Structures are given as C-alpha cells and as structure tokens.
Amino acid sequence: MDSTTQGLTILIILFTMVTSVIVTQFIRRRRDLFLLREIPAYTALPMMVGQTIEANRPAHVSWGSAGLGGANTLLTLASAELFYQVAERASIGAAPPILTVSDPTALPLGQDTLRRAYRSRGLLNQYRGSSVRWYPSGPRSLAFAAALTAALGDDHVGMNVFVGSFGAELALVAEAAVRHDQPVIAASDQLEGQAVALAMSDHWLIGEEIFTAGAYLEGTPAQVASLVTQDVLRFLVILVILIPTALAVIETIRGG
C-alpha cells in the first residue's frame, strides 16, 4: 500500500469516526432529527413476531451456510444481530425461538445470541441451548434444505427469517413455508438465493439492509448514527464517482 492510499484510508477512517460521534450526539438530543427510510421487512417483522407469540408457535431464523472465519463472517455477525432482535421479542412467548445453521462455527455464536436475548428479558432460566440446531452442512446443501423443510412442519413454526448464505435450495424451504402458511423474510449473499428471496418471500432485504437490523428494530443513538454515517459515506462516494465523470463528459463535448 503506497503512502497516498494510506493517507486516504486514514482520512476516511477519521471522517467516519467524527461523523458517527457528531450524529450520535444530535440523535441523543433530537431523536426526530433523522428519519430512516422505510424498509418493509423491518416494518413487518415486529407484527409477525407478535402474531407468532399469540399463536403459541416458535419464530424460526436460519443463517444457512453462513459461518465465522470465512468470507461471510460479517454476514454471520449481521444475521446474529437480526436473530437477537427476533429472539428478544419472541422469548416472552411459550414457544422458544429456533435458530438453524449448517456451519458448525455459527453454533456458539447462535447460542450466545439467544442467551443474551433471554437475559435482556430477565428470563435466563428459560434459555435452552437446544433451540440452536445444526443440520447437514455445506453451501447449496440439499440435505440442509430437506431438514429445514421437515422442521417447518414438525415444529409448527409461526414465521421464518432466512437471512444468511443460501443458494437455489432456498426455493425448497420457502415453498414449504408457503404450504404451511408461514410468512417469510429472506435475504442471501448468493445471487441464486437472493433471486429466490425476491420471488418467494413476503418481504426481503437487499445488500446493506441486512446490516441495519439494530438501527431499525432497536434504534439506539449509536446504531442510528452508524446507519446515518453509512448513508453519508455512500453519498460522498457517489459524488466522487459522478463529478469526475461529469467533468470528463463536459471536456469531451467541448473538444468536439
């Protein structure tokens, strides 16, 4: 990495930190100052969890083949935050929430996330590590999809959140959820899985929306500030791309 790249990297990091701190202070004083754009999946999720609790059925979250230590580590951590938000709401129900994974490295993370959700409600004595389940592993695993398909009916699941790493096998699981009249929120880092999510789920998440669960579902000042900072940086990146492009076009037009 040359000195110019290092300098730009340091500037970007400093700008991100300063922006996040400033926005956090503004939000603590004026929470209505920043309005987040609506994401239908996050708008519908609390109602879906509530209906699941009323029906005395478990909420189900699956990370697919996402795990720790690989290329989708960040995706796994973001999915853990979403699972926490679901489990924190669903833990007051009689039926405990269920998390399914196919990567063994995600098991301890899932168990810790579920434990935190119960502890936040003061219900740690009701925590059961067996609610986090491992099924046959591997990306695009048909065995994993078959196990999930059976579990949706056997456990009488009330809702499903498939957010993680899924391929085309997600279609089998989503179809089973539809047959059992179970609403689905879905997203995947694989193109085939995302295509299935768009076609077969009630609500879907796209791209960086997966990483915003905390800001939308919990909304602490730090979480909202982080989201606003991302939007500011995205806007600046767009400007950095568009301005030189526009100048190049203008120069070409002037040059005949």
C-alpha beads as a LAMMPS data file, in Angstrom:
LAMMPS data file: protein, C-alpha beads

256 atoms
255 bonds

1 atom types
1 bond types

-500.0 500.0 xlo xhi
-500.0 500.0 ylo yhi
-500.0 500.0 zlo zhi

Masses

1 110.0

Atoms # bond

1 1 1 0.000 0.000 0.000
2 1 1 1.581 3.328 -1.078
3 1 1 1.627 6.488 1.043
4 1 1 -1.240 8.130 -0.863
5 1 1 -3.543 5.157 -0.290
6 1 1 -2.565 5.020 3.371
7 1 1 -3.294 8.720 3.776
8 1 1 -6.719 8.405 2.135
9 1 1 -7.539 5.386 4.277
10 1 1 -6.668 7.274 7.464
11 1 1 -8.748 10.266 6.365
12 1 1 -11.751 8.074 5.600
13 1 1 -11.497 6.344 8.990
14 1 1 -11.178 9.660 10.836
15 1 1 -14.080 11.177 8.920
16 1 1 -16.241 8.126 9.684
17 1 1 -15.452 8.279 13.401
18 1 1 -16.063 12.025 13.674
19 1 1 -19.321 11.837 11.714
20 1 1 -20.572 8.935 13.832
21 1 1 -19.798 10.760 17.105
22 1 1 -21.439 14.011 15.949
23 1 1 -24.569 12.280 14.655
24 1 1 -24.849 10.248 17.882
25 1 1 -24.890 13.446 19.955
26 1 1 -27.532 15.013 17.710
27 1 1 -29.726 11.914 17.980
28 1 1 -29.473 11.847 21.766
29 1 1 -30.778 15.418 21.853
30 1 1 -33.224 15.287 18.950
31 1 1 -34.342 11.776 18.007
32 1 1 -36.756 13.166 15.423
33 1 1 -33.965 14.971 13.556
34 1 1 -33.062 11.915 11.451
35 1 1 -35.764 9.906 9.686
36 1 1 -34.724 6.489 8.405
37 1 1 -36.066 5.354 5.069
38 1 1 -38.688 2.642 5.395
39 1 1 -37.646 -0.973 4.904
40 1 1 -40.844 -3.077 4.637
41 1 1 -39.210 -6.210 6.109
42 1 1 -38.288 -4.416 9.334
43 1 1 -41.661 -2.690 9.488
44 1 1 -43.474 -6.033 9.246
45 1 1 -41.180 -8.079 11.498
46 1 1 -42.476 -6.938 14.945
47 1 1 -46.049 -7.673 13.884
48 1 1 -45.020 -11.093 12.548
49 1 1 -43.336 -11.940 15.861
50 1 1 -46.389 -10.760 17.789
51 1 1 -48.735 -12.924 15.740
52 1 1 -46.401 -15.879 16.224
53 1 1 -46.456 -15.434 20.006
54 1 1 -50.260 -15.159 20.029
55 1 1 -50.492 -18.384 18.031
56 1 1 -48.170 -20.113 20.561
57 1 1 -45.784 -21.070 17.785
58 1 1 -41.990 -20.601 17.564
59 1 1 -40.262 -17.988 15.451
60 1 1 -37.609 -19.526 13.190
61 1 1 -34.419 -17.860 11.972
62 1 1 -31.881 -19.554 9.702
63 1 1 -28.405 -18.431 8.654
64 1 1 -27.968 -21.114 6.008
65 1 1 -24.296 -21.884 5.360
66 1 1 -23.026 -18.587 6.819
67 1 1 -20.346 -19.043 9.458
68 1 1 -17.376 -17.499 11.219
69 1 1 -13.807 -17.363 9.943
70 1 1 -14.673 -17.327 6.247
71 1 1 -15.676 -14.878 3.562
72 1 1 -19.144 -14.359 5.061
73 1 1 -18.090 -13.673 8.671
74 1 1 -19.537 -10.144 8.591
75 1 1 -22.790 -11.500 7.180
76 1 1 -22.964 -14.010 10.047
77 1 1 -22.464 -11.276 12.645
78 1 1 -25.139 -9.118 10.987
79 1 1 -27.519 -12.095 10.936
80 1 1 -26.771 -12.627 14.634
81 1 1 -27.971 -9.090 15.371
82 1 1 -31.182 -9.764 13.443
83 1 1 -31.674 -13.050 15.319
84 1 1 -31.172 -11.216 18.605
85 1 1 -33.900 -8.726 17.714
86 1 1 -36.288 -11.548 16.807
87 1 1 -35.406 -13.693 19.822
88 1 1 -35.593 -10.763 22.246
89 1 1 -39.207 -10.220 21.205
90 1 1 -40.160 -13.893 20.861
91 1 1 -38.591 -15.005 24.172
92 1 1 -41.663 -13.866 26.134
93 1 1 -43.783 -16.444 24.317
94 1 1 -44.394 -20.011 25.439
95 1 1 -42.696 -21.467 22.337
96 1 1 -38.954 -20.696 22.271
97 1 1 -37.450 -19.204 19.084
98 1 1 -35.433 -21.564 16.881
99 1 1 -32.164 -20.889 15.035
100 1 1 -30.863 -23.295 12.385
101 1 1 -27.350 -23.288 10.929
102 1 1 -25.304 -25.558 8.689
103 1 1 -21.850 -24.230 9.576
104 1 1 -20.621 -25.592 12.941
105 1 1 -18.711 -22.352 13.635
106 1 1 -22.039 -20.497 13.882
107 1 1 -23.349 -22.709 16.707
108 1 1 -21.625 -20.955 19.656
109 1 1 -22.493 -17.538 18.225
110 1 1 -26.135 -18.541 17.892
111 1 1 -26.281 -19.926 21.421
112 1 1 -24.685 -16.806 22.885
113 1 1 -27.053 -14.568 20.917
114 1 1 -30.084 -16.497 22.177
115 1 1 -28.747 -16.398 25.735
116 1 1 -28.363 -12.612 25.544
117 1 1 -31.917 -12.270 24.276
118 1 1 -33.321 -14.197 27.232
119 1 1 -31.083 -12.342 29.674
120 1 1 -32.304 -8.984 28.359
121 1 1 -35.834 -10.037 29.306
122 1 1 -34.824 -11.408 32.705
123 1 1 -35.784 -14.907 31.552
124 1 1 -32.384 -16.571 31.505
125 1 1 -33.781 -19.616 33.335
126 1 1 -35.891 -20.353 30.228
127 1 1 -32.913 -20.404 27.869
128 1 1 -32.306 -23.726 26.122
129 1 1 -29.199 -24.222 24.022
130 1 1 -31.002 -26.936 22.043
131 1 1 -33.055 -24.210 20.329
132 1 1 -29.963 -23.578 18.200
133 1 1 -29.744 -26.501 15.782
134 1 1 -27.158 -27.758 13.321
135 1 1 -28.239 -29.539 10.155
136 1 1 -26.026 -31.106 7.429
137 1 1 -23.530 -28.528 6.253
138 1 1 -22.234 -27.137 3.009
139 1 1 -23.143 -24.323 0.609
140 1 1 -26.171 -25.141 -1.554
141 1 1 -26.785 -28.158 0.699
142 1 1 -29.921 -30.017 -0.357
143 1 1 -29.645 -32.057 2.846
144 1 1 -29.900 -28.832 4.847
145 1 1 -32.899 -27.713 2.795
146 1 1 -34.587 -31.097 3.283
147 1 1 -34.035 -30.938 7.050
148 1 1 -35.478 -27.419 7.210
149 1 1 -38.465 -28.425 5.090
150 1 1 -39.309 -31.179 7.572
151 1 1 -38.664 -28.981 10.623
152 1 1 -41.063 -26.250 9.470
153 1 1 -43.946 -28.684 9.712
154 1 1 -42.784 -30.749 12.683
155 1 1 -42.172 -27.671 14.874
156 1 1 -45.302 -25.822 13.684
157 1 1 -43.227 -22.710 13.031
158 1 1 -45.094 -19.409 13.034
159 1 1 -42.707 -17.285 10.943
160 1 1 -39.375 -17.606 9.150
161 1 1 -36.405 -15.307 8.702
162 1 1 -33.931 -16.748 6.186
163 1 1 -31.059 -14.262 6.249
164 1 1 -27.577 -15.572 5.561
165 1 1 -25.959 -17.632 2.842
166 1 1 -28.431 -19.582 0.713
167 1 1 -28.389 -20.810 -2.859
168 1 1 -31.178 -22.090 -5.077
169 1 1 -32.114 -24.620 -2.364
170 1 1 -33.881 -21.750 -0.588
171 1 1 -36.744 -22.303 -3.032
172 1 1 -37.497 -25.697 -1.446
173 1 1 -37.620 -24.225 2.055
174 1 1 -39.640 -21.161 1.025
175 1 1 -42.136 -23.361 -0.794
176 1 1 -42.578 -25.456 2.347
177 1 1 -43.167 -22.275 4.370
178 1 1 -45.821 -21.166 1.900
179 1 1 -47.568 -24.554 2.130
180 1 1 -47.692 -24.209 5.921
181 1 1 -48.938 -20.608 5.686
182 1 1 -45.802 -19.245 7.358
183 1 1 -44.655 -15.700 6.450
184 1 1 -41.086 -15.379 5.203
185 1 1 -38.434 -12.665 5.334
186 1 1 -35.402 -13.634 3.257
187 1 1 -32.031 -12.425 2.005
188 1 1 -28.854 -14.087 0.799
189 1 1 -25.317 -13.193 -0.203
190 1 1 -25.594 -15.634 -3.112
191 1 1 -27.181 -14.421 -6.335
192 1 1 -29.359 -17.515 -6.751
193 1 1 -30.602 -17.305 -3.175
194 1 1 -31.378 -13.596 -3.467
195 1 1 -33.358 -14.255 -6.642
196 1 1 -35.434 -16.838 -4.769
197 1 1 -35.903 -14.385 -1.889
198 1 1 -37.267 -11.730 -4.236
199 1 1 -39.616 -14.199 -5.910
200 1 1 -40.929 -16.265 -3.000
201 1 1 -40.705 -14.295 0.270
202 1 1 -43.263 -11.920 1.750
203 1 1 -40.523 -9.368 2.441
204 1 1 -36.873 -9.291 1.517
205 1 1 -33.670 -7.474 2.396
206 1 1 -31.146 -6.328 -0.191
207 1 1 -27.446 -5.650 0.241
208 1 1 -26.539 -3.475 3.191
209 1 1 -30.114 -3.629 4.559
210 1 1 -29.052 -6.879 6.252
211 1 1 -26.599 -4.879 8.380
212 1 1 -29.163 -2.345 9.635
213 1 1 -31.360 -4.558 11.836
214 1 1 -30.213 -2.957 15.089
215 1 1 -30.896 0.592 13.912
216 1 1 -34.393 -0.239 12.679
217 1 1 -35.545 -2.682 15.352
218 1 1 -33.825 -1.279 18.462
219 1 1 -32.808 2.219 17.410
220 1 1 -30.199 3.221 19.980
221 1 1 -28.433 6.528 19.173
222 1 1 -25.182 4.722 18.340
223 1 1 -26.928 2.311 15.959
224 1 1 -28.844 5.048 14.158
225 1 1 -25.692 7.178 13.967
226 1 1 -23.837 4.286 12.374
227 1 1 -26.560 3.942 9.754
228 1 1 -26.626 7.679 9.031
229 1 1 -22.829 7.672 8.719
230 1 1 -23.070 4.871 6.154
231 1 1 -25.573 6.891 4.146
232 1 1 -23.317 9.990 4.286
233 1 1 -20.318 7.993 3.111
234 1 1 -22.381 6.405 0.344
235 1 1 -23.486 9.855 -0.831
236 1 1 -19.881 11.078 -0.848
237 1 1 -18.742 8.036 -2.831
238 1 1 -21.461 8.708 -5.390
239 1 1 -20.274 12.316 -5.691
240 1 1 -16.645 11.200 -6.082
241 1 1 -17.745 8.955 -8.948
242 1 1 -20.154 11.356 -10.638
243 1 1 -18.145 14.594 -10.516
244 1 1 -15.084 13.334 -12.456
245 1 1 -17.423 11.563 -14.879
246 1 1 -19.380 14.753 -15.490
247 1 1 -16.183 16.758 -15.956
248 1 1 -14.889 14.185 -18.439
249 1 1 -18.134 14.323 -20.424
250 1 1 -18.072 18.136 -20.476
251 1 1 -14.463 18.137 -21.631
252 1 1 -15.281 15.653 -24.402
253 1 1 -18.200 17.779 -25.582
254 1 1 -16.069 20.921 -25.612
255 1 1 -13.347 19.128 -27.529
256 1 1 -15.802 18.295 -30.266

Bonds

1 1 1 2
2 1 2 3
3 1 3 4
4 1 4 5
5 1 5 6
6 1 6 7
7 1 7 8
8 1 8 9
9 1 9 10
10 1 10 11
11 1 11 12
12 1 12 13
13 1 13 14
14 1 14 15
15 1 15 16
16 1 16 17
17 1 17 18
18 1 18 19
19 1 19 20
20 1 20 21
21 1 21 22
22 1 22 23
23 1 23 24
24 1 24 25
25 1 25 26
26 1 26 27
27 1 27 28
28 1 28 29
29 1 29 30
30 1 30 31
31 1 31 32
32 1 32 33
33 1 33 34
34 1 34 35
35 1 35 36
36 1 36 37
37 1 37 38
38 1 38 39
39 1 39 40
40 1 40 41
41 1 41 42
42 1 42 43
43 1 43 44
44 1 44 45
45 1 45 46
46 1 46 47
47 1 47 48
48 1 48 49
49 1 49 50
50 1 50 51
51 1 51 52
52 1 52 53
53 1 53 54
54 1 54 55
55 1 55 56
56 1 56 57
57 1 57 58
58 1 58 59
59 1 59 60
60 1 60 61
61 1 61 62
62 1 62 63
63 1 63 64
64 1 64 65
65 1 65 66
66 1 66 67
67 1 67 68
68 1 68 69
69 1 69 70
70 1 70 71
71 1 71 72
72 1 72 73
73 1 73 74
74 1 74 75
75 1 75 76
76 1 76 77
77 1 77 78
78 1 78 79
79 1 79 80
80 1 80 81
81 1 81 82
82 1 82 83
83 1 83 84
84 1 84 85
85 1 85 86
86 1 86 87
87 1 87 88
88 1 88 89
89 1 89 90
90 1 90 91
91 1 91 92
92 1 92 93
93 1 93 94
94 1 94 95
95 1 95 96
96 1 96 97
97 1 97 98
98 1 98 99
99 1 99 100
100 1 100 101
101 1 101 102
102 1 102 103
103 1 103 104
104 1 104 105
105 1 105 106
106 1 106 107
107 1 107 108
108 1 108 109
109 1 109 110
110 1 110 111
111 1 111 112
112 1 112 113
113 1 113 114
114 1 114 115
115 1 115 116
116 1 116 117
117 1 117 118
118 1 118 119
119 1 119 120
120 1 120 121
121 1 121 122
122 1 122 123
123 1 123 124
124 1 124 125
125 1 125 126
126 1 126 127
127 1 127 128
128 1 128 129
129 1 129 130
130 1 130 131
131 1 131 132
132 1 132 133
133 1 133 134
134 1 134 135
135 1 135 136
136 1 136 137
137 1 137 138
138 1 138 139
139 1 139 140
140 1 140 141
141 1 141 142
142 1 142 143
143 1 143 144
144 1 144 145
145 1 145 146
146 1 146 147
147 1 147 148
148 1 148 149
149 1 149 150
150 1 150 151
151 1 151 152
152 1 152 153
153 1 153 154
154 1 154 155
155 1 155 156
156 1 156 157
157 1 157 158
158 1 158 159
159 1 159 160
160 1 160 161
161 1 161 162
162 1 162 163
163 1 163 164
164 1 164 165
165 1 165 166
166 1 166 167
167 1 167 168
168 1 168 169
169 1 169 170
170 1 170 171
171 1 171 172
172 1 172 173
173 1 173 174
174 1 174 175
175 1 175 176
176 1 176 177
177 1 177 178
178 1 178 179
179 1 179 180
180 1 180 181
181 1 181 182
182 1 182 183
183 1 183 184
184 1 184 185
185 1 185 186
186 1 186 187
187 1 187 188
188 1 188 189
189 1 189 190
190 1 190 191
191 1 191 192
192 1 192 193
193 1 193 194
194 1 194 195
195 1 195 196
196 1 196 197
197 1 197 198
198 1 198 199
199 1 199 200
200 1 200 201
201 1 201 202
202 1 202 203
203 1 203 204
204 1 204 205
205 1 205 206
206 1 206 207
207 1 207 208
208 1 208 209
209 1 209 210
210 1 210 211
211 1 211 212
212 1 212 213
213 1 213 214
214 1 214 215
215 1 215 216
216 1 216 217
217 1 217 218
218 1 218 219
219 1 219 220
220 1 220 221
221 1 221 222
222 1 222 223
223 1 223 224
224 1 224 225
225 1 225 226
226 1 226 227
227 1 227 228
228 1 228 229
229 1 229 230
230 1 230 231
231 1 231 232
232 1 232 233
233 1 233 234
234 1 234 235
235 1 235 236
236 1 236 237
237 1 237 238
238 1 238 239
239 1 239 240
240 1 240 241
241 1 241 242
242 1 242 243
243 1 243 244
244 1 244 245
245 1 245 246
246 1 246 247
247 1 247 248
248 1 248 249
249 1 249 250
250 1 250 251
251 1 251 252
252 1 252 253
253 1 253 254
254 1 254 255
255 1 255 256
